[in-house]
Structures are given as structure tokens and as C-alpha cells.
Amino acid sequence: MNERKVTKEDSLTPDVRFSLADNRHSKEGGLSVVQKEENEPVGKMLWRFRKKMFRFGFWDEIKKRKFYTKPTDKRRAAEKVRKLNVKIANRMYQNK
């Protein structure tokens, strides 16, 4: 990925792009890309890029990886979610 700094002059050019490698969510060869629209401020383009990353779950993944989670804690959390789902399913089944 070719990175460069955004300058004030870039806000005047229509070919400014922000991208992030993400193979799971994009059709553009593994990049999530935001193209600069004509007469669009760089701040608005960055806002669209950030919004796109939220939709893809990128920030959730960053939060998850911020601290190490032991395998036993992962299993406990998964078991807790599984029990909750069973409880909800039973409740819905009993109401019918």
C-alpha cells in the first residue's frame, strides 16, 4: 500500500484516495477505498472513510486485539453467549 501525507493542495485535486487493506469486505482487490468527490473537503472524505470502517467492523476488531484474551476467557464468553441464545430460543418457543 502506497501511503502519503495529505496536504492542503490535495483538497483541490479530485484523485485523492484513502484506503485500507481489508480482504474480507471489498471488491476492489482487498482495499476499502473512498474516492474524493468534486469540490469535497478532505474532512468530509475522512468522515466517509471512518464511517465505512465502522460498517465493516474494523474498529471492533481493533478493540478486540488491543489486549490479549486468554483462550479460557474466550471459551467462557462463547459459552455465555450460547446459553443466552438457548434461553431466548426457549422463551420464544414457549410463547407460541
Buried (B, 14 or more C-beta within 10 A) or exposed (E): EEEEEEEEEBBEEEEBEBBBEBEEBBEEEBBBBBEBEEEBEBEEBEEBBBEBBEEBEBEEEEEEEEEEEEEEEEEEEEEEEEEEEEEEEEEEEEEE
